[in-house]
């Protein structure tokens, strides 16, 4: 931190909040709230006279409230920049600090927060993580039993700069504990609180145990665990060292901690799984190794930055394997635990990677984006004709569409990620998506349904998930009906109702409308747009009295090849259950109804020509007599 | 891929019974075993975690011979403690139902009805917390075909509620406890001795 602050090209802004992020890759405008410290940075020399003079004492959050601090303070001794701060919530306005500061006149109670706008090329988000508060887990008695402490409290107690100067004492009587237990997975791997594994706590428990053992060789330390996970380089060796040094590892998750109210001794009841026996052991002090959870304001930051969150609340990366550092928004990168719990080596690696990803933008005059962007035909947009609309702007997950009544909607190309939500939603077919134009997709549908369409299952798949699922089903050799005809678009949001109607009009037997699970969407909220439309379509087809099973909506991830195969086979089974003449009669009955919903299709630029071309090629290839 | 497993396997049969469906989610942390008092207070071989494991690995013989299935009272202390949210007593009950189905009987005592004196008032039926008692039409020596209480051996937990409720002392446990014995046992659990008066 000190090194970073000394670097002339790095500006460190502490005590500053990000209020607003506007613009796009290379051209962000970020509004920052520089919170006032009531101490002038240009005058404070960090002498600390104000802290000595201040009569107010409040709990020090940096010391996990185990020690007091003054209302005039620095958060920690290594604070950068070394400028003192007046905590206005605690200050009693005695102005003793002003007197103590004297001729420097650094303290100024009239200062106010400053809002600063800054032009930014790329953003790296490194907001870290927070800790699970074990109070709701009443079985462990945190908050009730003084000698049950959290990992962060232990961190301060065992720190030579901490509140006890490194003396390890137990909170109830100040004596040095001889029997210490560490309980892992407190609030993590626990479906009642946080179902995921917090990644680094096994190593953290071992590190703490070894540190305690080195400082206080006469203490006995036991670690209670479900599984010990030491997968990285050198970790297993570290685990070995801990075993060698006499730290006891007990496999079994404690069900309860009880306390002797007179001596505040603790008793942990757990099953020793290797023995199959319930054991109860006595301890002087217990450390709860809490789960890592997202920051409390992670949701807020996610909306400020317009980046999605994964299940569990962490920021979601562009792609978990191939682009784990990029956010779904171009020009925003993640470093460290804000994207998911990770230990120090992984955080440092991701931080360096994020910096180099960001510098690619800073060193470029132009920036390449995916070519599948949306384009508006201004002459078709009803807004240009004065009609109120704006449906496209509401559908866009990225805020990439400028909509003003009276003007044609405009796509900010640099912000567009090419999901096609606006294209699918536009009721006037005034927007199209490059490489997935209506003409191109309709041509594919027409080709796929050219021969015996009533026997076909037309599967709309999204590029990132259900297409991947189908791919996996293939590479895993999960067999599914050969009557399936897959069609790829970028997102379920692109699966325009017109495309579905047209497929039914052409006589498709069944249609699968598939995409990602809502929390996995590659386009933040693209799936939500797609799912709403699918629900509308389901109702419409129900009203048309379409046979059940002919329209199916399924959310399938790229890892669910088996599900993809199963869904297609089930669809084939329900298609087989409809007698052929009944199905054909139904297709004929619904054909005019589908056509009615499609009146403007051939007005879309390029569509008519594309279809003529398709018919020509198909007829040449399969012969006229077979084409429906 | 569910298609690859044998639907006759113990794990599949347990999963098919309501309450047993979460079986495979167990990661063997042992919270249930230490939350329960039966192992430390009553039967040292009692172990719900091991029973789940036996069921997961389709060890029919081991699971059906496990005393755990007969001793769980479904008090559900372990249920809210389970980090995987498994309804453990549901799984145990499912294994027990399958054990009963395969002809296994509880090694523990169950309530017995004295059919010569039972008046079929139905008090025991109402009070039984395990729904183990029902009234059945039956031919009884000297009394002809009459309705009497009947105990389902697979369900009875020998709690003694029926014994206490019966007005005609027609239902009882094979070994009755007397009050002094019960109090001594309780005191020994609490680790104290009786104060002699």
Contacts between the chains, C-beta under 8 A, distances in Angstrom:
chain1	res1	chain2	res2	distance
A	139	B	81	6.5
A	185	B	29	8.0
A	185	B	83	7.4
A	189	B	27	7.6
A	189	B	83	6.2
A	190	B	83	3.9
A	191	B	83	6.2
A	191	B	84	5.7
A	191	B	85	4.5
A	192	B	80	7.9
A	192	B	83	6.6
A	192	B	85	6.6
A	226	B	27	6.4
A	226	B	28	7.9
A	226	B	29	4.5
A	227	B	27	7.6
A	251	B	30	7.7
A	252	B	29	6.9
A	252	B	30	4.1
A	252	B	34	7.0
A	253	B	29	3.7
A	253	B	30	5.9
A	253	B	31	4.7
A	253	B	83	6.9
A	254	B	31	7.6
A	254	B	34	6.9
A	255	B	30	8.0
A	255	B	31	4.7
A	255	B	32	7.6
A	255	B	34	4.2
A	255	B	35	3.8
A	255	B	78	7.9
A	255	B	81	5.5
A	256	B	34	7.3
A	256	B	35	6.7
A	269	B	34	4.9
A	269	B	35	8.0
A	270	B	30	6.4
A	270	B	31	7.9
A	270	B	34	4.8
A	271	B	30	3.2
A	271	B	31	7.7
A	271	B	33	4.0
A	271	B	34	4.5
A	271	B	47	7.6
A	271	B	49	6.5
A	272	B	30	7.8
A	273	B	28	6.4
A	273	B	29	7.8
A	273	B	30	4.9
A	273	B	49	7.2
A	276	B	33	8.0
A	276	B	47	5.6
A	276	B	50	6.0
A	277	B	39	7.4
A	277	B	44	7.5
A	278	B	33	5.9
A	278	B	34	4.7
A	278	B	39	4.9
A	278	B	40	5.2
A	279	B	34	7.9
A	280	B	40	7.9
A	478	B	1	8.0
A	562	B	1	5.5
